[in-house]
Amino acid sequence: MTLYGVGLGPGEADLLTLHGREVLRAADVVYSPGRLSRSVALEHVPEEKIGDLDFPMTRDPDELRSAWKEAAEVVAPEAREGEVAFVTLGDPNVYSTFGHLRRTLSAFHPDVEVEVVPGVSAVTAFATALGVEIEAGSELTLREAAGGKAPIGPERMLLFKVTDAPATGEKLADAGYDVTFGRRLFMRQGETVVTDDPDALADRDYYTLAYAEKRDSKRDATGLFE
Ligand SMILES: C[S@@+](CC[C@H](N)C(=O)[O-])C[C@H]1O[C@@H](n2cnc3c(N)ncnc32)[C@H](O)[C@@H]1O
């Protein structure tokens, strides 16, 4: 039997893939690492199916390791006997908590079968939500910008964890980038915002990203109209 890492997509229930929905429906138990992923999972499975795992709000690596070890102790026997799903927002292989569980299982319970069901990631969904086209041939770099950080260098960047949009926005503008921010894209929970004004997103919301493009990089990648 199997543990499935299921990508839920960005948050709207109907952006879960058909395969993901089948796996959730067939699962004996569905675990979720947070409130938001739980509420999306609940759009597809009854509450009785949702399992209970404790995830401490900490960055301490020892505490995290022991929490994931405990979670793996619970999940491993269930996945040997039946079908278990662990859901994450977006895709389970992109900046996701599922990676911790997969690594812990492979270290301590290597006989457990693991399969990943991909989901619509914010890495791609942002382009539609922000009305951006990443043309064939262009570069796109994924980075983090928590706490007002502003990585610079690449032509085009997608920044996750933008928790201080005004500070990140100002630094990027000074470094020569045009920036568009997106909050709670394709999510039913909370308000979706797309804006070029970082001050409109001054309050902290973890589900905020930014797309930054160097001002001088605007070009027609096809070369058709140059
Ligand atoms: C830990 S990463 C998880 C990424 C996820 N596994 C995926 O594939 O989309 C969380 C970050 O992704 C971004 N993010 C994820 N979903 C989002 C959404 N629906 N709207 C805006 N940002 C989102 C935010 O920047 C957030 O801080």
The ligand as an ORCA input file, in Angstrom:
! r2SCAN-3c Opt
* xyz 0 1
  C       6.315     27.052      1.277
  S       5.822     27.740     -0.270
  C       4.731     26.490     -0.849
  C       4.644     26.422     -2.342
  C       3.672     25.386     -2.827
  N       4.118     24.030     -2.518
  C       3.439     25.505     -4.331
  O       3.866     24.623     -5.099
  O       2.802     26.497     -4.733
  C       4.728     28.997      0.266
  C       4.876     30.287     -0.504
  O       4.336     30.112     -1.794
  C       3.635     31.267     -2.206
  N       2.254     30.875     -2.463
  C       1.775     29.621     -2.444
  N       0.474     29.606     -2.801
  C       0.125     30.894     -3.047
  C      -1.075     31.539     -3.485
  N      -2.181     30.826     -3.732
  N      -1.062     32.881     -3.661
  C       0.061     33.596     -3.424
  N       1.225     33.035     -3.003
  C       1.256     31.714     -2.841
  C       3.743     32.297     -1.078
  O       4.805     33.173     -1.402
  C       4.103     31.425      0.117
  O       4.903     32.140      1.056
*
